[in-house]
Amino acid sequence: MIRTLRIPHRFSNVVRGCRGVASTAAQLPGPGHAHGHLPSSTSPITSKLHFFNSVTEGGKQIPTYRVIDGAGQPLEGAVVPEIDKPLARRIYENMVQLPILDDILYNLQRQGRIVFYMTAYGEEAAIIGSAAALAPDDEVLAQYRESGVLLWRGFGYDNIMNQCFGTHLDVCGKGKQMPVHYGSKELHYHTISSPLATQIPQAAGVGYALKRDLTRRGRNCAVVYFGEGAASEGDFHAGMLLASTIPSPTLFIARNNGFAISTPSSEQYYGDGIAARGPGYGIHTVRVDGNDVLAVYSAVREARRLCIEEGRAVLVETMTYRVGHHSTSDDSFAYRPRKEVEDRKRLDNPIVRFRLFMEARGWWSKDEEAALTKRVKQEVMAAYKKAEALPKPELREMFTQVYGGEEPWNIKEQREELQRLVRKYGEAWEPWRSELKKHRGEGKELLE
């Protein structure tokens, strides 16, 4: 057993890609504050005119917390989080399954078997490390690369495939959503929506609801994932402001992977990343090496503790690198050199880093690696073949569970219009006949 981490240490690793700071931090008056303070404030009065643009002393960039280096060895002075062999193996196995799942689904999209997909290549540590640090009933509002959080909670490959293929067994939305728009009420994972950053203010509201619920207050928090690109949206600031001033136990996890689709982070902001914004809202903040799964696990676990004990928001910025394309609609080599990507895969691979840590302790072997890879591939392929053979939902499912309460007039009109079209073309036109055969019931239930 290794010692537990209580409060993350900070290291002097400077985050690459962030622009330098133009001036030093403000120098506060010395002890005594001869000129006093502003009324109803602890802000000391000073006679010196001084501008500042940094949240750290001397204008330095915010340090990045790291536990293990690229060779899987703990840094000097680092406190390795309390983690035993079973937990370490579970974390590693969940990290390994993500690129295997991504490989297969990405290729299925390229073959035209599914319409869309988004990978998590290079961000496995940020996703799985944070998932492991949360309670299974913490409310998660994700963006679109956090399928690993669902898999950690037991979602399973069958549910992933049924959602991506839109089968009648899709528990997320009965085929109404695009692929990778997962959701699970049982696993406390709110359904993903396509518009960028909408989940951030929603998470602040969920956190406030948890605070008002006597059965969950002091026990759970809301957790919201988003990229640094989403942090450029107004919804980011609305969510931060709401969660900090109400306040509410909302844990903000920013995945700073270097790119907002094709826009590099160096062109997204002039300040010191996303972490620099936390203190402006009075929020506890930490920046962590997102390719170090132990650092992510430590930081998120401590952030969760602060969030729940104080009932206030906390911001964690994970610094990582998006190895894959933004989505299957993107070719990232049009805006970044292939060599850059290959170098990052080779020199800073989060899976390799943790595997070296495991092997150094005798917790993992090459034979186990080969067996795990083979098993995961077989299970994912089996889930794919099963899902591809399943019919899509009944046509009437298109109109169910869209709104709560009484069905609105527009849904009724749309259903009636589809009924007319099925009666007119369902048997008379081959494109309609072949398409209806893909659905359970072939549209007949809509005409009843």
C-alpha positions as CSV (number, residue, x, y, z in Angstrom):
1,M,0.0,0.0,0.0
2,I,1.3,3.4,-1.0
3,R,0.7,6.6,1.0
4,T,-2.4,8.6,0.2
5,L,-2.3,12.1,-1.2
6,R,-4.3,14.8,0.7
7,I,-3.5,18.0,-1.0
8,P,-1.8,18.0,-4.4
9,H,1.7,19.3,-4.6
10,R,2.5,21.8,-7.4
11,F,5.5,21.3,-9.7
12,S,7.2,23.8,-11.9
13,N,6.4,22.1,-15.2
14,V,5.5,24.9,-17.5
15,V,2.6,24.2,-19.9
16,R,3.7,24.3,-23.5
17,G,1.7,26.2,-25.9
18,C,0.5,28.9,-23.5
19,R,1.8,32.4,-24.2
20,G,4.1,34.2,-21.9
21,V,2.8,36.8,-19.4
22,A,3.6,40.4,-20.1
23,S,4.1,41.7,-16.6
24,T,4.5,40.5,-13.0
25,A,1.8,40.0,-10.4
26,A,0.7,42.9,-8.2
27,Q,2.9,43.7,-5.2
28,L,0.6,44.1,-2.2
29,P,1.4,46.6,0.5
30,G,3.4,45.3,3.4
31,P,2.2,44.3,6.9
32,G,0.0,46.8,8.6
33,H,-1.5,48.3,5.4
34,A,-1.0,51.9,6.4
35,H,-3.7,53.2,4.1
36,G,-6.4,50.7,5.3
37,H,-8.9,48.8,3.2
38,L,-11.8,49.5,0.9
39,P,-15.1,49.7,2.9
40,S,-16.7,46.2,3.3
41,S,-13.6,44.7,1.6
42,T,-10.2,43.1,2.5
43,S,-8.6,44.8,-0.5
44,P,-5.7,47.0,0.9
45,I,-5.3,50.6,-0.3
46,T,-2.0,51.3,-2.1
47,S,-0.6,54.6,-3.3
48,K,1.3,52.8,-6.2
49,L,-0.2,52.4,-9.6
50,H,0.4,48.9,-10.8
51,F,-1.3,46.7,-13.4
52,F,-1.1,42.9,-13.3
53,N,-2.2,40.1,-15.6
54,S,-1.2,36.9,-13.8
55,V,-2.7,34.9,-10.9
56,T,0.8,33.7,-9.8
57,E,3.6,35.6,-8.2
58,G,6.2,37.1,-10.5
59,G,4.0,36.6,-13.5
60,K,5.0,33.0,-13.8
61,Q,2.7,30.5,-15.5
62,I,0.5,28.2,-13.4
63,P,2.5,25.0,-12.6
64,T,1.3,21.6,-13.7
65,Y,0.9,18.9,-11.1
66,R,2.6,15.6,-12.1
67,V,3.2,12.3,-10.2
68,I,5.1,10.0,-12.6
69,D,7.3,10.9,-15.5
70,G,7.3,9.5,-19.0
71,A,9.2,6.4,-17.9
72,G,6.5,5.7,-15.2
73,Q,8.8,6.7,-12.3
74,P,7.6,8.9,-9.5
75,L,9.0,12.4,-9.5
76,E,11.3,13.4,-6.6
77,G,9.1,14.6,-3.8
78,A,5.9,13.4,-5.4
79,V,3.4,11.6,-3.1
80,V,1.9,8.7,-5.1
81,P,-1.8,8.3,-4.4
82,E,-3.1,5.4,-2.4
83,I,-3.7,2.8,-5.0
84,D,-3.4,-1.0,-4.8
85,K,-2.9,-3.6,-7.5
86,P,-6.5,-4.4,-8.2
87,L,-7.4,-0.7,-8.6
88,A,-4.3,-0.1,-10.7
89,R,-5.1,-3.0,-13.0
90,R,-8.7,-1.9,-13.4
91,I,-7.6,1.6,-14.3
92,Y,-5.1,0.3,-16.9
93,E,-7.5,-2.2,-18.5
94,N,-10.1,0.6,-18.9
95,M,-7.4,2.8,-20.5
96,V,-6.4,0.1,-22.9
97,Q,-9.9,-0.7,-24.1
98,L,-10.6,2.9,-25.3
99,P,-8.2,3.0,-28.3
100,I,-9.3,-0.6,-29.3
101,L,-13.0,0.5,-29.2
102,D,-12.1,3.7,-31.1
103,D,-10.2,1.8,-33.8
104,I,-13.1,-0.5,-34.5
105,L,-15.8,2.2,-34.5
106,Y,-13.7,4.6,-36.5
107,N,-13.2,2.0,-39.2
108,L,-16.9,1.1,-39.1
109,Q,-17.7,4.7,-39.9
110,R,-15.2,4.7,-42.7
111,Q,-16.9,1.6,-44.1
112,G,-20.3,3.4,-44.0
113,R,-21.8,1.2,-41.3
114,I,-22.3,4.1,-38.9
115,V,-22.7,7.7,-39.8
116,F,-20.3,9.5,-37.4
117,Y,-17.8,8.9,-34.6
118,M,-15.4,10.7,-32.3
119,T,-12.3,9.1,-30.7
120,A,-10.4,9.8,-27.5
121,Y,-6.9,8.9,-28.7
122,G,-4.3,10.4,-26.4
123,E,-6.8,11.4,-23.7
124,E,-7.2,8.1,-22.0
125,A,-5.5,9.1,-18.7
126,A,-7.6,12.3,-18.3
127,I,-10.8,10.3,-18.9
128,I,-10.2,7.2,-16.9
129,G,-8.2,8.8,-14.1
130,S,-11.0,11.2,-13.4
131,A,-13.7,8.5,-13.7
132,A,-11.9,6.4,-11.1
133,A,-11.8,9.3,-8.7
134,L,-15.5,9.9,-8.7
135,A,-18.3,8.2,-6.8
136,P,-20.5,6.0,-9.1
137,D,-23.5,8.1,-8.3
138,D,-22.0,11.5,-8.9
139,E,-23.9,13.2,-11.7
140,V,-21.8,13.4,-14.9
141,L,-22.5,15.9,-17.7
142,A,-20.0,15.0,-20.5
143,Q,-19.0,16.6,-23.8
144,Y,-18.4,13.8,-26.3
145,R,-15.1,12.1,-25.6
146,E,-16.0,10.7,-22.2
147,S,-17.4,7.3,-23.1
148,G,-14.7,5.9,-20.8
149,V,-16.6,7.3,-17.8
150,L,-19.6,5.2,-18.8
151,L,-17.5,2.1,-19.5
152,W,-15.9,2.5,-16.0
153,R,-19.4,2.5,-14.5
154,G,-20.4,-0.7,-16.3
155,F,-22.2,0.6,-19.4
156,G,-20.8,-2.2,-21.6
157,Y,-19.9,-2.6,-25.3
158,D,-23.4,-3.8,-26.3
159,N,-24.9,-0.5,-25.2
160,I,-22.1,1.5,-27.0
161,M,-22.8,-0.4,-30.2
162,N,-26.6,-0.2,-29.9
163,Q,-26.3,3.6,-29.5
164,C,-23.9,4.1,-32.4
165,F,-26.0,1.8,-34.7
166,G,-29.3,3.2,-33.5
167,T,-30.9,-0.2,-32.9
168,H,-34.2,-0.9,-31.1
169,L,-32.1,-1.9,-28.0
170,D,-30.5,1.6,-27.8
171,V,-31.1,2.6,-24.1
172,C,-29.9,6.1,-24.7
173,G,-32.5,7.5,-27.0
174,K,-34.1,4.8,-29.2
175,G,-32.0,5.8,-32.2
176,K,-32.9,9.5,-32.0
177,Q,-29.4,10.7,-31.3
178,M,-26.2,10.8,-33.4
179,P,-23.6,8.2,-32.5
180,V,-21.5,8.9,-29.4
181,H,-24.4,10.9,-27.8
182,Y,-24.6,8.5,-24.9
183,G,-26.7,8.7,-21.7
184,S,-27.7,6.6,-18.8
185,K,-30.1,7.5,-16.0
186,E,-29.1,4.4,-14.0
187,L,-25.4,5.3,-14.2
188,H,-26.0,9.1,-13.5
189,Y,-24.7,10.1,-16.9
190,H,-26.7,12.8,-18.5
191,T,-27.4,12.4,-22.2
192,I,-25.0,14.3,-24.4
193,S,-26.2,17.1,-26.6
194,S,-24.4,18.4,-29.7
195,P,-24.4,22.1,-29.1
196,L,-21.1,23.1,-27.6
197,A,-20.9,24.0,-23.8
198,T,-24.6,23.7,-23.1
199,Q,-23.8,21.2,-20.4
200,I,-21.7,23.6,-18.3
201,P,-24.5,25.9,-16.9
202,Q,-26.7,22.8,-16.7
203,A,-24.1,21.2,-14.5
204,A,-24.1,24.2,-12.1
205,G,-27.9,23.7,-11.9
206,V,-27.5,20.0,-11.2
207,G,-25.0,20.8,-8.5
208,Y,-27.4,23.3,-6.9
209,A,-30.2,20.6,-7.0
210,L,-27.9,18.2,-5.2
211,K,-27.2,20.8,-2.6
212,R,-30.9,21.2,-2.0
213,D,-31.5,17.4,-1.8
214,L,-31.1,16.4,1.9
215,T,-30.4,12.8,0.9
216,R,-27.5,13.7,-1.4
217,R,-26.1,17.0,0.1
218,G,-22.6,16.4,1.3
219,R,-22.4,13.1,-0.5
220,N,-22.5,13.8,-4.2
221,C,-21.4,16.5,-6.7
222,A,-22.1,17.4,-10.3
223,V,-19.2,16.8,-12.7
224,V,-18.9,18.5,-16.0
225,Y,-16.4,17.7,-18.8
226,F,-15.6,20.1,-21.6
227,G,-12.7,21.0,-23.9
228,E,-10.7,24.3,-23.9
229,G,-12.6,25.3,-27.0
230,A,-15.9,25.0,-25.2
231,A,-14.4,27.3,-22.5
232,S,-14.5,30.1,-25.1
233,E,-18.3,29.9,-25.1
234,G,-20.4,32.2,-23.0
235,D,-22.0,29.2,-21.3
236,F,-18.7,28.4,-19.7
237,H,-18.7,31.7,-17.9
238,A,-22.4,31.5,-17.0
239,G,-21.8,28.1,-15.5
240,M,-18.7,29.2,-13.5
241,L,-20.5,32.3,-12.2
242,L,-23.6,30.4,-11.2
243,A,-21.7,27.6,-9.4
244,S,-19.4,30.0,-7.6
245,T,-21.9,32.6,-6.4
246,I,-24.9,30.4,-5.4
247,P,-22.7,28.3,-4.6
248,S,-23.0,24.6,-5.6
249,P,-20.9,21.4,-5.5
250,T,-19.9,21.4,-9.2
251,L,-16.7,20.0,-10.4
252,F,-15.5,21.5,-13.7
253,I,-13.0,19.3,-15.6
254,A,-11.4,21.0,-18.6
255,R,-9.7,18.7,-21.1
256,N,-7.2,21.1,-22.7
257,N,-6.1,18.9,-25.6
258,G,-4.6,21.7,-27.6
259,F,-7.2,22.0,-30.3
260,A,-10.7,23.3,-30.7
261,I,-11.4,21.3,-34.0
262,S,-8.7,23.1,-36.1
263,T,-7.9,26.0,-33.9
264,P,-4.8,25.5,-31.7
265,S,-5.0,26.6,-28.1
266,S,-2.4,29.3,-28.8
267,E,-5.1,31.1,-30.9
268,Q,-8.0,30.5,-28.6
269,Y,-6.8,32.6,-25.6
270,Y,-4.0,35.0,-24.7
271,G,-4.0,34.2,-21.0
272,D,-2.6,31.3,-19.1
273,G,-5.0,28.5,-20.2
274,I,-8.3,27.7,-18.5
275,A,-6.9,27.4,-15.0
276,A,-6.2,31.1,-14.9
277,R,-9.9,31.8,-15.0
278,G,-10.8,29.9,-11.9
279,P,-9.5,32.4,-9.3
280,G,-11.4,35.1,-11.0
281,Y,-14.6,33.3,-9.9
282,G,-13.2,32.5,-6.5
283,I,-12.9,28.9,-7.3
284,H,-10.3,26.4,-6.1
285,T,-8.3,25.5,-9.1
286,V,-5.5,23.1,-10.1
287,R,-3.7,22.3,-13.4
288,V,-2.7,18.7,-13.9
289,D,-0.7,16.7,-16.4
290,G,-3.5,15.0,-18.3
291,N,-1.3,12.2,-19.6
292,D,-0.4,11.1,-16.0
293,V,-3.3,9.0,-14.9
294,L,-2.1,9.0,-11.2
295,A,-1.9,12.8,-11.2
296,V,-5.4,13.1,-12.7
297,Y,-6.7,10.5,-10.2
298,S,-5.1,12.4,-7.3
299,A,-6.2,15.9,-8.4
300,V,-9.8,14.9,-9.2
301,R,-10.2,12.9,-5.9
302,E,-9.0,15.9,-3.9
303,A,-11.1,18.3,-6.0
304,R,-14.1,16.2,-5.4
305,R,-13.4,16.2,-1.6
306,L,-13.2,20.0,-1.6
307,C,-16.2,20.4,-3.8
308,I,-18.4,18.3,-1.5
309,E,-17.0,19.3,1.9
310,E,-17.2,23.0,1.1
311,G,-20.3,22.8,-1.2
312,R,-18.5,25.0,-3.7
313,A,-17.2,24.7,-7.3
314,V,-13.7,23.4,-8.1
315,L,-11.9,23.7,-11.5
316,V,-9.4,21.1,-12.8
317,E,-7.6,21.7,-16.0
318,T,-6.0,18.6,-17.5
319,M,-3.2,19.3,-20.0
320,T,-3.2,16.6,-22.7
321,Y,-3.0,16.3,-26.5
322,R,-5.6,15.2,-29.0
323,V,-3.8,12.5,-31.0
324,G,-6.8,11.7,-33.2
325,H,-8.8,13.9,-35.6
326,H,-11.5,16.0,-34.1
327,S,-14.1,13.6,-35.5
328,T,-14.7,11.4,-38.6
329,S,-15.6,14.7,-40.4
330,D,-12.2,16.1,-39.8
331,D,-8.7,15.7,-41.3
332,S,-6.3,17.2,-38.7
333,F,-3.3,16.8,-41.0
334,A,-4.7,19.8,-42.9
335,Y,-3.8,22.1,-40.0
336,R,-1.0,20.3,-38.1
337,P,2.0,18.3,-39.3
338,R,1.8,14.5,-39.1
339,K,5.2,14.4,-37.5
340,E,4.0,16.4,-34.5
341,V,1.2,13.8,-33.9
342,E,3.5,10.8,-34.3
343,D,6.1,12.4,-31.9
344,R,3.5,13.0,-29.3
345,K,2.2,9.4,-29.6
346,R,5.7,8.1,-29.2
347,L,7.1,10.4,-26.5
348,D,4.1,11.1,-24.3
349,N,1.7,8.2,-24.5
350,P,-0.5,8.0,-21.3
351,I,-1.1,4.3,-21.7
352,V,2.6,3.4,-22.0
353,R,3.5,5.7,-19.1
354,F,1.1,3.9,-16.7
355,R,2.1,0.5,-18.1
356,L,5.7,1.2,-17.2
357,F,4.6,2.2,-13.7
358,M,2.7,-1.1,-13.4
359,E,5.5,-3.3,-14.8
360,A,8.0,-1.7,-12.4
361,R,5.9,-3.0,-9.5
362,G,5.3,-6.4,-10.9
363,W,1.6,-5.6,-11.4
364,W,1.6,-6.2,-15.2
365,S,3.3,-8.3,-17.8
366,K,3.7,-8.6,-21.6
367,D,1.6,-11.8,-21.6
368,E,-1.2,-10.1,-19.8
369,E,-1.0,-7.2,-22.2
370,A,-1.4,-9.6,-25.2
371,A,-4.3,-11.4,-23.5
372,L,-6.1,-8.2,-22.6
373,T,-5.8,-6.8,-26.2
374,K,-7.1,-10.0,-27.7
375,R,-10.0,-10.3,-25.3
376,V,-11.2,-6.7,-25.7
377,K,-11.0,-6.9,-29.5
378,Q,-13.1,-10.1,-29.5
379,E,-15.7,-8.6,-27.1
380,V,-16.0,-5.4,-29.1
381,M,-16.3,-7.2,-32.4
382,A,-18.9,-9.5,-31.0
383,A,-20.9,-6.5,-29.8
384,Y,-20.6,-4.9,-33.2
385,K,-21.8,-7.9,-35.1
386,K,-24.7,-8.3,-32.7
387,A,-25.8,-4.7,-33.1
388,E,-25.4,-4.6,-36.8
389,A,-27.9,-7.5,-37.2
390,L,-30.5,-5.8,-35.0
391,P,-33.4,-3.8,-36.5
392,K,-33.8,-0.1,-35.9
393,P,-36.6,1.0,-33.5
394,E,-40.2,1.0,-34.6
395,L,-41.1,4.2,-36.5
396,R,-43.5,5.3,-33.8
397,E,-40.5,5.5,-31.3
398,M,-39.4,8.6,-33.3
399,F,-42.1,10.5,-31.5
400,T,-42.0,9.1,-28.0
401,Q,-40.1,10.3,-25.0
402,V,-39.2,13.6,-26.7
403,Y,-41.1,15.8,-24.3
404,G,-42.5,15.2,-20.9
405,G,-46.1,15.7,-20.0
406,E,-48.8,16.2,-22.7
407,E,-47.7,15.6,-26.2
408,P,-47.3,19.0,-28.0
409,W,-49.2,19.8,-31.3
410,N,-46.1,19.8,-33.5
411,I,-45.2,16.2,-32.6
412,K,-48.8,15.1,-33.4
413,E,-48.6,16.8,-36.7
414,Q,-45.3,15.3,-37.6
415,R,-46.5,11.8,-36.7
416,E,-49.7,12.2,-38.8
417,E,-47.6,13.5,-41.8
418,L,-45.3,10.4,-41.6
419,Q,-48.4,8.2,-41.4
420,R,-49.6,9.7,-44.7
421,L,-46.2,9.2,-46.4
422,V,-45.9,5.6,-45.2
423,R,-49.4,4.8,-46.6
424,K,-48.5,6.6,-49.9
425,Y,-45.0,5.2,-50.5
426,G,-44.5,2.3,-48.1
427,E,-45.5,-0.3,-50.6
428,A,-45.3,1.6,-53.9
429,W,-41.8,2.8,-53.9
430,E,-38.7,0.6,-53.5
431,P,-36.5,3.1,-51.6
432,W,-39.2,3.3,-49.0
433,R,-39.8,-0.4,-48.9
434,S,-36.1,-1.2,-48.4
435,E,-35.7,1.5,-45.7
436,L,-38.8,0.4,-43.8
437,K,-37.5,-3.2,-43.6
438,K,-34.6,-1.9,-41.5
439,H,-37.1,-0.9,-38.8
440,R,-38.7,-3.2,-36.3
441,G,-42.4,-3.6,-37.4
442,E,-41.5,-2.1,-40.8
443,G,-43.7,0.9,-40.0
444,K,-46.9,-1.1,-39.8
445,E,-47.4,-0.2,-36.2
446,L,-47.6,3.5,-37.2
447,L,-50.6,2.8,-39.3
448,E,-52.6,1.0,-36.6
